[in-house]
Amino acid sequence: GVWLVDSTGRARHLDLLNGLAGVEANRDGLFQDKQGHIWIGTNSGLSLYQTRYDQPARPPRIFLQEQRVVHGHLAVLEQTDDLVFSFLCLSFKNEQRIRLRYRLKGYTDWREVFPLGQPYLTFLDPKPGTYRLELQAANVEGIWSPIVTSKSVVVPTPFFQSWYFYLLVFLVLLTFLLIVAYSLFSRQLARRLEFRVRQKTKDLQRSEEKYRRLFTDSQDGIFITNFEGDLLEVNEAGLRMFEFADKQEALGINVIRDCYVNRTDAEHFWQLIKKQGYVRNFEVPMRTKTGRVLQIALSSTPIYGEDGRIVAFSGFLRDMTEWKRMQEQLAHSQRMESLGMLAGGVAHDFNNILAGILGYASLLKMQADKDEKLYQYGEIIEKSAQRAADLTQQLLIFSRKGQPNYRAVDLNAVVKEAVQLIRSTFPRTITIERKLAENLPRIVADPTQLNQLVINLCV
C-alpha cells in the first residue's frame, strides 16, 4: 500500500480497497501533473489519485433488526429463556475487520467482539427486569460509530416466582390446613365432650370423697347438732378432743347439758346466732367426758328447714388450750423483759452512786495507817460497796446490757451466787435445793453470762 501525507499532516493509507492497482509501489513511482493529480505506479499498473474523490472516512452503520426471547436456544442450557438481538453492521471498508462492542444495560458491562462473526447477540437466561442493548462499531481505521440503543426489553418474572404464585400457594396451604384443623377440631370436640361427661362423673365422685375426707381427716372437731343440742354427727377429731371411745358413745350426749361449763355461754351463743346469723371463733370453756376443761374456739352456722326455721347447727371446734398456755408464757416473758429493762436502768444509776462511795472509801484508807480503826472502817465500806457493785452487775446481766468478760471461773461458785440472787427474788413458797459436784475443773467463760444462764433456767 501507499501512505500519503497532506499539508495539514494528516496521513492516509491507500491499498487495493481504495482502488490501488497493485499492492506494491515505491517512492520513485509517484508523479504529480500540472493539474495536481497524483499518478501512482504499482506492480500491477498505473493508478490515478484525485483529491476530488477524497472523502472523510465514515464509521460503520448498525441496524437493529429484531429482538426476541428464544426458549432453549442452546443445548447446554435447555429449559431456559434466552434473550436474542439480531443486527446488521455495514462498512465501506473491509467489513471483515469491523470491531464491535456492546452491553446489555442493567445486566452486563461493555464487551468487545473482534472479528465480528454472527450478526446476533444472545444473553442466556437473564434475570427478570428491564434491559436495553447498546451497540457501537469501529471500522478498520478505528473510527467508532455513535452508540445505537435498542428499545426497552422487559423480562417478566416467572409465574413460580411471582407474588401471586406465592399468594396462591399460601391460599392452597391455608385451605388445606383449615380442612385438617376442622377435621382435627371435630374429632377433638367429640373426644372432649365424651371426656367431660366422664370427668363430671368423676368430679361428683371426687367431690363426695373430698367432703367425706374433709369431715373424717380434719384435725378440728366437726359436729352437727339439732336445735335442742343433741349431737347428730361428729368426726374422729371431735371424738379424740372430748375423749369418747367411739361415735356411738358420743351420739347419746346433749352438748348444752354435758359439754358447756357455763350455761350462760350457750345463751350467748344463741344470741350471736340471732344477731349475726353465724358464730366465728367464739371462745368458750367446754368439758370432756373425763371432766377435763378445754378452751374451745367455736365456729358454727345454722341449718334451716323448708319453713325457714332453724332445725340444726353445724360447725367446727378447735382446741385452744395449748395456744392459751403459750400466750400466757409470752406475756410472762414480755413482763420479764420489761423488768430487765427497768433493772438495767436502776443498775446504771446505782453504779454511779457506788463509784462515789468506792472513791471516797479509797481516799479514807489513804489518810490512815493500816493499824488505825479509820483504815478498817474504810476497808469495810469498800468491801460493802464492791458487793453492791457485783449486785448491780448481776442486774445488768439480767437486763442483757453487760459486756462479756471471759476468764477462768469456778462453776459451782457461779451457781451458788445465782441461787442466792434467785432466793431473794422468788416467792418464799418456792424451795431451791442445790446438788453440786465437788472438785470441778475451772472453765473459761463469762461468769455473769453463766449466772444469767442459771437464772433463765429457773425462771
C-alpha positions in Angstrom: 0.0 0.0 0.0 0.9 3.7 -0.1 0.8 6.3 2.7 0.1 9.9 1.7 0.5 12.9 4.0 -1.1 16.3 3.1 -0.1 19.8 4.1 -2.0 19.6 7.3 0.0 16.5 8.4 -3.0 14.2 8.0 -1.9 10.7 6.8 -3.9 8.4 4.6 -3.3 4.8 3.7 -4.3 3.5 0.3 -4.5 -0.1 -0.7 -6.5 -2.3 -3.1 -9.7 -1.5 -1.2 -9.2 2.2 -2.1 -8.7 1.4 -5.8 -4.9 1.0 -6.0 -4.0 -1.2 -9.0 -1.4 -3.2 -7.1 -0.1 -3.9 -3.7 3.4 -2.8 -4.3 4.7 0.7 -5.0 7.8 2.8 -4.3 8.7 6.4 -3.9 10.1 6.8 -7.4 6.8 5.5 -8.9 4.9 8.7 -7.8 4.3 11.6 -10.2 2.2 14.8 -9.9 1.0 16.6 -13.1 0.1 20.2 -13.6 -3.5 19.7 -12.7 -2.4 18.4 -9.2 -3.3 14.8 -10.0 -1.0 12.1 -8.5 -0.1 9.1 -10.5 1.0 6.0 -8.7 2.9 3.2 -10.4 2.4 -0.2 -8.9 3.5 -3.7 -9.8 0.1 -4.3 -11.5 -0.4 -1.0 -13.3 -0.8 2.8 -13.0 -3.3 4.4 -10.7 -4.6 8.0 -10.6 -5.3 9.6 -7.2 -7.6 12.6 -7.5 -8.4 14.8 -4.4 -12.0 15.4 -5.5 -12.7 11.7 -4.7 -11.0 12.1 -1.3 -13.8 11.9 1.3 -13.5 11.7 5.1 -13.8 8.1 6.5 -17.2 7.1 7.7 -17.8 4.8 10.7 -19.8 1.6 10.2 -23.6 1.8 10.4 -25.6 -0.5 12.7 -29.2 -1.6 12.1 -31.1 -3.5 14.8 -33.4 -5.9 13.1 -35.3 -7.7 15.9 -35.2 -8.8 19.5 -36.9 -11.9 20.8 -36.9 -14.4 23.6 -35.9 -17.9 22.4 -36.8 -20.9 24.6 -34.0 -23.5 24.8 -31.8 -21.6 22.3 -28.6 -23.5 23.3 -28.5 -27.2 24.1 -26.3 -26.7 27.2 -29.0 -24.5 28.7 -32.1 -26.4 27.9 -35.4 -25.4 29.5 -34.2 -21.8 29.8 -35.3 -18.5 28.3 -32.6 -16.6 26.3 -32.7 -13.0 25.0 -31.5 -12.7 21.3 -30.8 -9.5 19.4 -30.3 -9.5 15.6 -28.5 -6.6 13.8 -26.6 -5.6 10.6 -23.3 -3.8 10.6 -22.2 -2.1 7.3 -18.9 -0.5 6.5 -17.5 0.6 3.1 -14.0 -0.5 4.2 -13.1 -4.1 5.0 -16.2 -5.3 6.8 -14.4 -8.4 7.9 -12.3 -6.2 10.3 -15.2 -4.4 12.0 -14.7 -4.2 15.8 -18.0 -4.3 17.8 -18.6 -3.6 21.4 -21.9 -3.9 23.3 -23.5 -4.1 26.7 -27.0 -5.1 28.0 -27.6 -2.2 30.3 -28.5 -3.3 33.7 -27.2 -6.8 33.1 -23.6 -6.8 31.6 -20.7 -4.4 31.3 -19.1 -3.3 28.0 -17.7 -6.2 26.0 -15.9 -6.3 22.6 -16.2 -8.7 19.7 -13.4 -8.9 17.0 -13.6 -10.0 14.4 -17.3 -9.7 14.0 -18.9 -13.2 13.5 -22.6 -14.0 13.6 -24.9 -10.9 13.3 -26.8 -11.6 16.5 -26.2 -11.4 20.3 -27.5 -13.9 22.8 -27.9 -13.4 26.6 -28.5 -16.6 28.4 -31.4 -16.8 30.9 -31.4 -13.1 32.1 -33.0 -12.3 35.4 -36.4 -10.6 35.5 -36.0 -6.9 34.8 -36.0 -4.1 32.2 -32.9 -4.0 29.8 -31.7 -2.0 26.8 -29.0 -3.2 24.4 -26.3 -0.6 23.5 -24.1 -1.2 20.4 -21.1 0.6 18.9 -18.8 -0.4 15.9 -15.4 0.7 14.6 -14.1 0.4 11.1 -10.7 -0.7 10.1 -9.4 2.8 10.6 -10.6 2.8 14.3 -13.4 5.3 13.8 -16.3 4.4 16.2 -19.9 4.9 15.3 -22.4 6.5 17.6 -24.0 4.2 20.2 -27.1 2.6 19.0 -29.7 1.8 21.7 -32.5 -0.8 21.4 -36.0 -0.5 22.7 -36.5 -1.5 26.3 -36.9 -5.2 26.8 -38.9 -6.4 29.8 -38.1 -9.9 31.1 -41.1 -10.8 33.1 -41.0 -12.6 36.4 -41.7 -16.3 36.0 -45.0 -17.4 37.4 -43.5 -19.6 40.0 -41.5 -16.6 41.3 -44.3 -14.0 41.2 -46.2 -12.7 44.3 -49.5 -14.1 43.1 -47.9 -17.5 42.8 -46.8 -17.3 46.4 -50.3 -16.0 47.3 -51.9 -18.9 45.5 -49.6 -21.4 47.3 -50.4 -19.7 50.6 -54.1 -19.9 50.0 -53.9 -23.5 49.0 -51.9 -24.4 52.1 -54.2 -22.3 54.3 -57.2 -24.1 52.9 -55.6 -27.4 53.4 -54.6 -26.5 57.0 -58.1 -25.3 57.7 -59.6 -28.5 56.4 -57.2 -30.5 58.5 -57.8 -28.3 61.5 -61.5 -28.6 61.2 -61.3 -32.3 60.9 -59.0 -32.5 64.0 -61.2 -30.0 65.9 -64.3 -32.1 65.2 -62.6 -35.2 66.4 -61.2 -33.3 69.4 -64.6 -31.8 70.2 -66.2 -35.2 70.2 -63.5 -36.6 72.4 -63.7 -33.6 74.7 -67.4 -33.9 75.1 -67.0 -37.5 75.9 -64.2 -36.7 78.3 -66.3 -34.0 80.0 -69.1 -36.5 80.6 -66.7 -38.9 82.2 -65.0 -36.0 84.1 -68.2 -34.7 85.5 -69.0 -38.2 86.8 -65.5 -38.4 88.4 -65.8 -34.9 89.8 -69.0 -35.8 91.5 -67.4 -38.9 93.0 -64.3 -36.9 94.0 -66.4 -34.1 95.5 -68.2 -36.6 97.6 -64.9 -38.2 98.6 -63.3 -34.8 99.3 -66.0 -33.7 101.7 -66.1 -37.1 103.3 -62.3 -36.9 103.8 -62.6 -33.3 105.0 -65.0 -34.5 107.6 -63.1 -37.5 108.7 -59.5 -36.2 108.3 -59.9 -32.7 109.7 -57.7 -32.0 112.8 -60.5 -29.7 114.1 -63.7 -31.2 115.5 -66.7 -31.1 113.1 -70.1 -31.6 114.6 -73.9 -31.4 113.7 -76.5 -31.0 116.4 -80.2 -30.5 116.4 -81.9 -27.3 117.7 -82.1 -28.7 121.2 -78.3 -29.5 121.3 -78.4 -33.3 120.8 -75.3 -34.5 118.9 -76.2 -35.9 115.5 -72.8 -36.3 113.8 -69.1 -35.8 114.9 -65.8 -36.6 113.2 -62.8 -38.5 114.6 -61.0 -35.3 115.8 -64.1 -34.4 117.8 -64.1 -37.8 119.4 -60.5 -37.5 120.4 -60.9 -34.0 121.6 -63.7 -34.9 124.1 -62.2 -38.3 124.9 -65.0 -40.5 123.6 -64.2 -44.1 122.7 -66.4 -44.3 119.6 -69.1 -42.4 117.7 -72.0 -44.4 119.3 -70.9 -43.3 122.7 -70.8 -39.6 121.6 -74.1 -39.5 119.8 -76.0 -40.0 123.0 -75.0 -36.7 124.6 -76.5 -33.3 124.7 -73.9 -30.6 124.1 -75.6 -27.9 126.1 -76.1 -30.2 129.2 -72.9 -32.3 129.0 -70.2 -30.1 127.4 -70.8 -26.5 128.4 -69.1 -25.5 131.6 -71.3 -22.4 131.9 -74.9 -22.5 130.7 -74.7 -18.7 130.1 -72.2 -19.5 127.2 -74.9 -21.4 125.4 -77.3 -18.5 125.8 -74.6 -16.1 124.5 -74.1 -18.5 121.5 -77.8 -18.3 120.7 -77.8 -14.5 120.9 -74.9 -14.3 118.4 -76.7 -16.7 116.0 -79.8 -14.5 116.1 -77.8 -11.3 115.7 -75.2 -12.3 113.1 -76.6 -15.5 111.6 -73.3 -17.3 112.4 -70.7 -17.6 115.2 -66.9 -17.4 114.4 -64.1 -18.3 116.9 -66.4 -18.0 119.9 -64.1 -18.8 122.9 -65.9 -21.0 125.4 -64.7 -23.5 128.1 -66.0 -27.0 127.5 -65.9 -30.2 129.5 -64.7 -33.5 128.1 -66.0 -36.9 129.0 -63.5 -37.3 131.8 -64.2 -33.8 133.2 -61.1 -32.1 131.8 -61.8 -28.4 130.8 -60.7 -27.3 127.4 -60.6 -23.8 125.9 -62.5 -24.2 122.7 -62.9 -21.8 119.7 -66.4 -22.5 118.3 -67.5 -21.6 114.8 -71.0 -22.5 113.7 -73.8 -21.8 111.2 -77.4 -22.7 111.5 -79.2 -25.2 109.2 -82.6 -24.0 108.0 -85.7 -26.2 107.3 -88.1 -25.9 104.5 -90.2 -23.5 106.5 -87.2 -21.2 107.1 -86.8 -22.0 110.8 -83.5 -23.2 112.3 -83.6 -27.0 112.7 -79.9 -27.8 113.4 -76.4 -26.4 113.8 -73.1 -27.4 112.1 -69.6 -26.1 112.9 -66.0 -26.6 113.9 -64.4 -27.0 117.3 -60.7 -26.0 117.8 -58.8 -26.8 121.0 -57.1 -23.5 122.0 -55.9 -24.8 125.4 -52.2 -25.1 124.4 -52.4 -21.8 122.5 -53.7 -20.1 125.6 -50.9 -21.5 127.7 -48.3 -20.3 125.2 -49.9 -16.9 125.1 -49.6 -16.7 128.9 -45.9 -17.7 128.6 -45.3 -15.0 126.0 -47.0 -12.4 128.3 -44.8 -13.6 131.2 -41.7 -13.3 129.0 -42.7 -9.8 128.0 -43.2 -8.8 131.6 -39.7 -10.3 132.5 -38.2 -8.3 129.6 -39.7 -5.1 130.9 -38.4 -5.9 134.4 -35.0 -6.5 132.9 -35.0 -3.1 131.2 -36.1 -1.5 134.5 -33.4 -3.3 136.4 -30.8 -2.2 133.8 -31.7 1.5 134.3 -31.6 1.2 138.1 -28.3 -0.7 138.0 -26.7 2.1 135.9 -27.9 4.8 138.3 -26.8 2.7 141.3 -23.3 2.2 139.8 -22.9 5.9 139.6 -23.6 6.2 143.3 -21.3 3.3 144.2 -18.5 4.9 142.2 -18.5 7.9 144.5 -18.6 5.6 147.6 -15.7 3.5 146.4 -13.7 6.5 145.5 -14.1 8.2 148.9 -13.5 4.9 150.7 -10.2 4.6 148.9 -9.3 8.2 149.9 -10.2 7.4 153.5 -7.9 4.4 153.6 -5.1 6.6 152.1 -5.4 9.1 155.0 -4.8 6.4 157.8 -2.4 3.7 158.7 -3.5 0.0 158.4 -3.5 -0.3 162.2 -5.9 2.5 162.7 -9.6 2.0 163.0 -10.2 4.6 160.4 -8.4 2.4 157.8 -10.5 -0.6 158.9 -13.7 1.5 158.6 -12.7 2.5 155.0 -12.0 -1.2 154.1 -15.4 -2.3 155.4 -17.1 0.5 153.3 -15.1 -0.5 150.2 -16.0 -4.2 150.6 -19.7 -3.4 151.1 -19.7 -1.1 148.1 -17.9 -3.7 146.0 -20.6 -6.3 146.9 -23.2 -3.8 145.9 -21.3 -3.3 142.6 -21.4 -7.0 142.0 -25.1 -7.0 142.6 -25.6 -4.2 140.1 -23.5 -6.2 137.6 -25.9 -9.1 138.0 -28.8 -6.7 137.4 -27.1 -5.6 134.2 -26.6 -9.2 133.1 -30.3 -9.8 133.8 -31.1 -6.9 131.5 -28.6 -8.2 128.9 -26.6 -5.0 128.8 -23.3 -6.2 130.3 -20.2 -6.9 128.1 -18.7 -10.4 128.2 -15.6 -10.8 130.3 -14.1 -14.3 129.7 -11.8 -15.7 132.4 -11.3 -18.9 134.4 -14.3 -19.4 136.7 -15.5 -21.9 139.3 -18.8 -23.2 138.0 -20.0 -24.1 141.5 -19.4 -20.6 142.7 -21.4 -19.2 139.9 -24.3 -21.5 140.6 -24.2 -20.6 144.3 -24.2 -16.9 143.5 -27.1 -17.3 141.1 -29.2 -19.3 143.6 -28.5 -16.6 146.2 -30.0 -14.0 143.8 -33.0 -16.2 142.9 -33.8 -16.8 146.5 -34.0 -13.1 147.1 -36.4 -12.6 144.2 -38.6 -15.7 144.1 -41.5 -16.2 146.5 -40.6 -17.9 149.8 -43.1 -20.7 149.0 -40.6 -22.0 146.4 -37.8 -24.1 147.8 -34.4 -24.3 146.0 -32.1 -27.2 146.5 -28.5 -27.4 145.3 -26.8 -30.6 144.3 -23.2 -29.7 143.2 -20.4 -32.0 142.3 -17.1 -31.3 144.1 -13.7 -30.6 142.6 -15.0 -29.5 139.2 -12.2 -28.1 137.0 -12.3 -24.4 136.2 -13.7 -23.4 132.8 -13.1 -20.3 130.6 -16.4 -18.3 130.5 -18.0 -15.1 131.4 -19.3 -15.6 135.0 -22.0 -13.0 134.5 -23.4 -14.8 131.5 -23.3 -18.2 133.3 -25.1 -16.5 136.1 -27.8 -15.3 133.7 -28.0 -18.8 132.2 -28.8 -20.3 135.6 -31.4 -17.6 136.3 -33.1 -18.2 132.9 -33.3 -21.9 133.6 -35.0 -21.2 136.9 -37.3 -18.6 135.5 
